[in-house]
């Protein structure tokens, strides 16, 4: 009985081993006979689509279209310090969440987005307070660009001194950083904005140009300054020059910043260019970050000149989403990471 079973096993192995050879022989015979026969197809196991660019055995790193690998989840605590360099432009983390209210800084990393709700109460030396509300959407674009779109609302006294809400208009802003972070001192960034106004208040459209500069002056001491030009394109052709400055330091890493901000502005109109107002305000600022996605800025600026308001406040709540920039050394080399060059 045992010899019979052994012989059967040998025959089965021989048959199984001969099948690929027979299939190949049939293919060759059919080729010689000029009969159309598909060649045998070899099937290989699929390979994983992702690749670990951190080389630490984890699966970190996502891909967002044209944006490079190296992004990290929003729940990650991998960014431990405000000074950590993140994204393809190697910018410090403190620049990726609006650190100041009156001074803009650099650009968002590509693929990172945020929405912000602004409330800006102004308390004049005489009369009722005025309120400005802004809803903003911002997105970091390749090539060190950033695009911002705003809705703009006001609550202000009307001709009979009764406060009335109105939709003032919309704003669109584009900024461009001249180089990757740290290449040029103060990291100059160019800013242009168009304000389309209308509604019952009948205010003129205007444009705004700024030069944004920001840097880390000392370890844990962050600075930003903006040179500002605003110009109406119709009506009284109101012209405004401004200069803002802001300093801040980390109180609790990735949780709390505190500092001081100041703003000077002067306004004149067509026909009286030699007469310009003089407004200077200064005061404390804080930024609280409840989570990695969210931040809250509160700034109170107090007037120090006759033309300045008694107080002007900025309250800004922001929520971030999209591709969160991870450590800069996690971004791959090649075409995807050259968007900052």
KEZA-198160 format. One record per residue (C-alpha): residue in three letters; chain; z, x, y. Coordinates in steps of 0.02 Angstrom, whole numbers, always signed. Layout:
<atoms>
ATOM  rest  kette       Z       X       Y
ATOM   ALA      A       Z       X       Y
...
</atoms>
This chain:
<atoms>
ATOM  rest  kette       Z       X       Y
ATOM   UNK      A      +0      +0      +0
ATOM   UNK      A     +46    +141    +121
ATOM   UNK      A    -121    +232    +103
ATOM   UNK      A    -213     +69    +142
ATOM   UNK      A    -113     +44    +302
ATOM   UNK      A    -144    +222    +357
ATOM   UNK      A    -330    +203    +329
ATOM   UNK      A    -332     +42    +431
ATOM   UNK      A    -242    +126    +575
ATOM   UNK      A    -365    +270    +574
ATOM   UNK      A    -512    +148    +579
ATOM   UNK      A    -436     +51    +724
ATOM   UNK      A    -409    +208    +826
ATOM   UNK      A    -587    +262    +790
ATOM   UNK      A    -655     +94    +848
ATOM   UNK      A    -552     +94   +1007
ATOM   UNK      A    -601    +271   +1048
ATOM   UNK      A    -785    +236   +1022
ATOM   UNK      A    -802     +89   +1141
ATOM   UNK      A    -825    +186   +1304
ATOM   UNK      A    -950    +301   +1215
ATOM   UNK      A   -1045    +150   +1148
ATOM   UNK      A   -1049     +73   +1321
ATOM   UNK      A   -1117    +234   +1394
ATOM   UNK      A   -1246    +246   +1255
ATOM   UNK      A   -1302     +67   +1287
ATOM   UNK      A   -1320    +106   +1471
ATOM   UNK      A   -1426    +260   +1437
ATOM   UNK      A   -1534    +166   +1310
ATOM   UNK      A   -1563     +24   +1432
ATOM   UNK      A   -1607    +150   +1569
ATOM   UNK      A   -1739    +227   +1453
ATOM   UNK      A   -1809     +53   +1419
ATOM   UNK      A   -1813     +17   +1607
ATOM   UNK      A   -1697    -131   +1585
ATOM   UNK      A   -1584    -167   +1734
ATOM   UNK      A   -1406    -136   +1684
ATOM   UNK      A   -1258    -109   +1800
ATOM   UNK      A   -1169     +58   +1775
ATOM   UNK      A    -991     +50   +1710
ATOM   UNK      A    -862     +23   +1848
ATOM   UNK      A    -704    +127   +1854
ATOM   UNK      A    -552     +38   +1926
ATOM   UNK      A    -415    +139   +2008
ATOM   UNK      A    -243     +77   +2061
ATOM   UNK      A    -232     +32   +2246
ATOM   UNK      A    -146    +155   +2363
ATOM   UNK      A     -14    +100   +2490
ATOM   UNK      A     -92     +68   +2662
ATOM   UNK      A     +51    +142   +2760
ATOM   UNK      A     +98    +325   +2778
ATOM   UNK      A    +265    +402   +2818
ATOM   UNK      A    +241    +501   +2978
ATOM   UNK      A    +423    +550   +2992
ATOM   UNK      A    +427    +647   +2827
ATOM   UNK      A    +605    +595   +2794
ATOM   UNK      A    +578    +480   +2645
ATOM   UNK      A    +586    +319   +2745
ATOM   UNK      A    +454    +189   +2785
ATOM   UNK      A    +474    +197   +2974
ATOM   UNK      A    +322    +190   +3084
ATOM   UNK      A    +207     +42   +3117
ATOM   UNK      A     +30     +29   +3180
ATOM   UNK      A     -18     -80   +3328
ATOM   UNK      A    -207     -79   +3342
ATOM   UNK      A    -258     +66   +3454
ATOM   UNK      A     -77    +115   +3482
ATOM   UNK      A     -11    +264   +3383
ATOM   UNK      A    +106    +270   +3236
ATOM   UNK      A    +286    +310   +3276
ATOM   UNK      A    +351    +142   +3339
ATOM   UNK      A    +520     +87   +3273
ATOM   UNK      A    +602     -84   +3246
ATOM   UNK      A    +696    -160   +3392
ATOM   UNK      A    +854    -170   +3287
ATOM   UNK      A    +851     +19   +3257
ATOM   UNK      A    +986    +127   +3337
ATOM   UNK      A    +883    +284   +3317
ATOM   UNK      A    +869    +306   +3506
ATOM   UNK      A   +1048    +360   +3540
ATOM   UNK      A   +1035    +428   +3718
ATOM   UNK      A    +951    +376   +3881
ATOM   UNK      A    +881    +553   +3890
ATOM   UNK      A    +795    +545   +3719
ATOM   UNK      A    +606    +570   +3734
ATOM   UNK      A    +506    +424   +3665
ATOM   UNK      A    +325    +368   +3649
ATOM   UNK      A    +162    +465   +3658
ATOM   UNK      A    +194    +520   +3838
ATOM   UNK      A    +362    +599   +3791
ATOM   UNK      A    +456    +501   +3925
ATOM   UNK      A    +645    +479   +3925
ATOM   UNK      A    +712    +315   +3859
ATOM   UNK      A    +790    +266   +4027
ATOM   UNK      A    +614    +244   +4101
ATOM   UNK      A    +564    +113   +3972
ATOM   UNK      A    +682     -24   +4036
ATOM   UNK      A    +674     -54   +4223
ATOM   UNK      A    +821     +55   +4279
ATOM   UNK      A    +812      +7   +4464
ATOM   UNK      A    +772    -150   +4563
ATOM   UNK      A    +702     -75   +4724
ATOM   UNK      A    +615     +80   +4653
ATOM   UNK      A    +483     +78   +4516
ATOM   UNK      A    +473    +219   +4389
ATOM   UNK      A    +328    +285   +4285
ATOM   UNK      A    +246    +166   +4156
ATOM   UNK      A    +290     +76   +3996
ATOM   UNK      A    +238    +159   +3832
ATOM   UNK      A     +75     +86   +3763
ATOM   UNK      A     +99     -75   +3665
ATOM   UNK      A    +273    -107   +3735
ATOM   UNK      A    +291    -271   +3832
ATOM   UNK      A    +424    -362   +3929
ATOM   UNK      A    +456    -522   +4025
ATOM   UNK      A    +575    -527   +4173
ATOM   UNK      A    +657    -661   +4277
ATOM   UNK      A    +700    -607   +4455
ATOM   UNK      A    +817    -694   +4577
ATOM   UNK      A    +829    -615   +4750
ATOM   UNK      A    +949    -700   +4871
ATOM   UNK      A    +941    -641   +5053
ATOM   UNK      A   +1083    -681   +5172
ATOM   UNK      A   +1027    -661   +5354
ATOM   UNK      A   +1148    -625   +5495
ATOM   UNK      A   +1109    -798   +5564
ATOM   UNK      A   +1046    -952   +5475
ATOM   UNK      A   +1036   -1010   +5296
ATOM   UNK      A   +1006    -897   +5146
ATOM   UNK      A    +833    -876   +5070
ATOM   UNK      A    +794    -856   +4885
ATOM   UNK      A    +645    -778   +4798
ATOM   UNK      A    +609    -808   +4614
ATOM   UNK      A    +486    -702   +4514
ATOM   UNK      A    +428    -721   +4335
ATOM   UNK      A    +347    -560   +4276
ATOM   UNK      A    +251    -506   +4121
ATOM   UNK      A    +220    -319   +4098
ATOM   UNK      A    +125    -223   +3964
ATOM   UNK      A    +102     -38   +3934
ATOM   UNK      A     -82      +7   +3909
ATOM   UNK      A    -168    +163   +3839
ATOM   UNK      A    -209    +305   +3957
ATOM   UNK      A     -41    +295   +4050
ATOM   UNK      A     -82    +125   +4128
ATOM   UNK      A     +32     -25   +4151
ATOM   UNK      A     -17    -203   +4200
ATOM   UNK      A    +104    -329   +4278
ATOM   UNK      A     +73    -512   +4322
ATOM   UNK      A    +196    -616   +4425
ATOM   UNK      A    +227    -794   +4481
ATOM   UNK      A    +313    -801   +4650
ATOM   UNK      A    +425    -943   +4714
ATOM   UNK      A    +534    -962   +4869
ATOM   UNK      A    +676   -1072   +4927
ATOM   UNK      A    +689   -1055   +5117
ATOM   UNK      A    +726   -1158   +5272
ATOM   UNK      A    +581   -1262   +5338
ATOM   UNK      A    +540   -1310   +5517
ATOM   UNK      A    +690   -1430   +5524
ATOM   UNK      A    +808   -1300   +5447
ATOM   UNK      A    +816   -1385   +5278
ATOM   UNK      A    +797   -1275   +5125
ATOM   UNK      A    +640   -1314   +5028
ATOM   UNK      A    +562   -1240   +4871
ATOM   UNK      A    +381   -1187   +4869
ATOM   UNK      A    +262   -1091   +4756
ATOM   UNK      A    +211    -944   +4864
ATOM   UNK      A     +78    -872   +4750
ATOM   UNK      A     +38    -748   +4612
ATOM   UNK      A     +39    -558   +4606
ATOM   UNK      A     -56    -436   +4496
ATOM   UNK      A      -5    -253   +4487
ATOM   UNK      A     -82    -101   +4405
ATOM   UNK      A      -2     +70   +4396
ATOM   UNK      A     -62    +236   +4325
ATOM   UNK      A     +41    +390   +4287
ATOM   UNK      A     -53    +548   +4335
ATOM   UNK      A     +10    +650   +4185
ATOM   UNK      A    +124    +643   +4034
ATOM   UNK      A    +309    +651   +4076
ATOM   UNK      A    +371    +821   +4130
ATOM   UNK      A    +199    +896   +4164
ATOM   UNK      A    +209    +871   +4354
ATOM   UNK      A    +374    +874   +4451
ATOM   UNK      A    +436    +698   +4494
ATOM   UNK      A    +302    +624   +4378
ATOM   UNK      A    +192    +543   +4514
ATOM   UNK      A    +125    +371   +4474
ATOM   UNK      A      +0    +271   +4578
ATOM   UNK      A     +31     +85   +4607
ATOM   UNK      A     -80     -52   +4678
ATOM   UNK      A     -39    -238   +4694
ATOM   UNK      A    -128    -392   +4758
ATOM   UNK      A     -28    -544   +4817
ATOM   UNK      A    -127    -707   +4821
ATOM   UNK      A     -30    -828   +4930
ATOM   UNK      A     -60   -1006   +4986
ATOM   UNK      A     +25   -1174   +4974
ATOM   UNK      A    +107   -1270   +5117
ATOM   UNK      A    +183   -1113   +5195
ATOM   UNK      A      +5   -1049   +5227
ATOM   UNK      A     +47    -863   +5213
ATOM   UNK      A     -89    -731   +5217
ATOM   UNK      A    -146    -636   +5063
ATOM   UNK      A     -97    -453   +5060
ATOM   UNK      A    -108    -292   +4960
ATOM   UNK      A     +26    -164   +4925
ATOM   UNK      A      +6     +21   +4884
ATOM   UNK      A    +145    +135   +4822
ATOM   UNK      A    +174    +311   +4764
ATOM   UNK      A    +307    +309   +4629
ATOM   UNK      A    +406    +465   +4589
ATOM   UNK      A    +550    +484   +4467
ATOM   UNK      A    +639    +619   +4368
ATOM   UNK      A    +803    +677   +4294
ATOM   UNK      A    +878    +784   +4433
ATOM   UNK      A   +1025    +845   +4329
ATOM   UNK      A   +1081    +804   +4153
ATOM   UNK      A   +1123    +619   +4153
ATOM   UNK      A   +1073    +595   +4336
ATOM   UNK      A    +914    +491   +4359
ATOM   UNK      A    +817    +474   +4521
ATOM   UNK      A    +671    +371   +4586
ATOM   UNK      A    +587    +358   +4756
ATOM   UNK      A    +441    +251   +4815
ATOM   UNK      A    +330    +266   +4969
ATOM   UNK      A    +267     +91   +5014
ATOM   UNK      A    +127     +15   +5116
ATOM   UNK      A     +99    -174   +5129
ATOM   UNK      A     -43    -249   +5231
ATOM   UNK      A     -96    -429   +5261
ATOM   UNK      A    -285    -454   +5258
ATOM   UNK      A    -289    -604   +5377
ATOM   UNK      A    -185    -698   +5505
ATOM   UNK      A     -66    -585   +5603
ATOM   UNK      A    -116    -436   +5494
ATOM   UNK      A     +66    -396   +5465
ATOM   UNK      A     +94    -216   +5415
ATOM   UNK      A    +249    -153   +5324
ATOM   UNK      A    +300     +26   +5286
ATOM   UNK      A    +442     +59   +5165
ATOM   UNK      A    +539    +197   +5078
ATOM   UNK      A    +656    +164   +4933
ATOM   UNK      A    +775    +281   +4841
ATOM   UNK      A    +885    +257   +4689
ATOM   UNK      A   +1009    +362   +4591
ATOM   UNK      A   +1091    +314   +4428
ATOM   UNK      A   +1194    +389   +4287
ATOM   UNK      A   +1240    +335   +4112
ATOM   UNK      A   +1414    +263   +4093
ATOM   UNK      A   +1392    +208   +3911
ATOM   UNK      A   +1239    +278   +3823
ATOM   UNK      A   +1104    +146   +3794
ATOM   UNK      A   +1224     +12   +3860
ATOM   UNK      A   +1272     +37   +4043
ATOM   UNK      A   +1196    +126   +4194
ATOM   UNK      A   +1275    +129   +4367
ATOM   UNK      A   +1219    +201   +4532
ATOM   UNK      A   +1163    +168   +4710
ATOM   UNK      A   +1001    +107   +4789
ATOM   UNK      A    +936    +101   +4967
ATOM   UNK      A    +782     +33   +5054
ATOM   UNK      A    +709     +59   +5228
ATOM   UNK      A    +567     -52   +5292
ATOM   UNK      A    +481     -78   +5458
ATOM   UNK      A    +361    -219   +5503
ATOM   UNK      A    +239    -246   +5646
ATOM   UNK      A     +92    -361   +5679
ATOM   UNK      A     -79    -352   +5761
ATOM   UNK      A     -65    -341   +5949
ATOM   UNK      A    +109    -263   +5942
ATOM   UNK      A     +86    -109   +5834
ATOM   UNK      A    +202      -7   +5945
ATOM   UNK      A    +348    -123   +5904
ATOM   UNK      A    +412    -106   +5726
ATOM   UNK      A    +569    -181   +5651
ATOM   UNK      A    +700     -67   +5577
ATOM   UNK      A    +787    -128   +5419
ATOM   UNK      A    +897     -16   +5313
ATOM   UNK      A   +1000     -81   +5167
ATOM   UNK      A   +1107     +13   +5041
ATOM   UNK      A   +1226     -33   +4901
ATOM   UNK      A   +1282     -15   +4719
ATOM   UNK      A   +1179     -54   +4565
ATOM   UNK      A   +1215     -77   +4380
ATOM   UNK      A   +1109    -106   +4227
ATOM   UNK      A   +1186    -185   +4072
ATOM   UNK      A   +1092    -182   +3906
ATOM   UNK      A   +1170    -310   +3787
ATOM   UNK      A   +1041    -268   +3652
ATOM   UNK      A    +897    -147   +3625
ATOM   UNK      A    +778    -283   +3685
ATOM   UNK      A    +871    -349   +3837
ATOM   UNK      A    +934    -285   +4004
ATOM   UNK      A   +1017    -358   +4159
ATOM   UNK      A   +1007    -275   +4331
ATOM   UNK      A   +1124    -325   +4472
ATOM   UNK      A   +1103    -241   +4642
ATOM   UNK      A   +1187    -284   +4808
ATOM   UNK      A   +1113    -204   +4964
ATOM   UNK      A   +1205    -219   +5129
ATOM   UNK      A   +1118    -210   +5297
ATOM   UNK      A   +1163     -66   +5413
ATOM   UNK      A   +1042    -100   +5557
ATOM   UNK      A   +1024    -244   +5678
ATOM   UNK      A    +860    -304   +5602
ATOM   UNK      A    +923    -295   +5422
ATOM   UNK      A    +997    -446   +5333
ATOM   UNK      A   +1182    -452   +5304
ATOM   UNK      A   +1155    -436   +5117
ATOM   UNK      A   +1010    -441   +4995
ATOM   UNK      A   +1040    -453   +4808
ATOM   UNK      A    +928    -423   +4657
ATOM   UNK      A    +968    -503   +4490
ATOM   UNK      A    +842    -462   +4353
ATOM   UNK      A    +849    -512   +4170
ATOM   UNK      A    +722    -431   +4054
ATOM   UNK      A    +671    -457   +3872
ATOM   UNK      A    +561    -331   +3781
ATOM   UNK      A    +445    -351   +3631
ATOM   UNK      A    +286    -278   +3556
ATOM   UNK      A    +284    -100   +3489
ATOM   UNK      A    +448     -14   +3529
ATOM   UNK      A    +419    +170   +3566
ATOM   UNK      A    +508    +284   +3444
ATOM   UNK      A    +549    +470   +3457
ATOM   UNK      A    +402    +567   +3528
ATOM   UNK      A    +396    +689   +3383
ATOM   UNK      A    +360    +542   +3267
ATOM   UNK      A    +189    +507   +3344
ATOM   UNK      A     +41    +573   +3245
ATOM   UNK      A     -83    +701   +3307
ATOM   UNK      A    -265    +655   +3327
ATOM   UNK      A    -362    +519   +3419
ATOM   UNK      A    -220    +392   +3418
ATOM   UNK      A     -99    +508   +3508
ATOM   UNK      A    -223    +575   +3636
ATOM   UNK      A    -215    +415   +3737
ATOM   UNK      A     -90    +502   +3851
ATOM   UNK      A    -202    +652   +3886
</atoms>
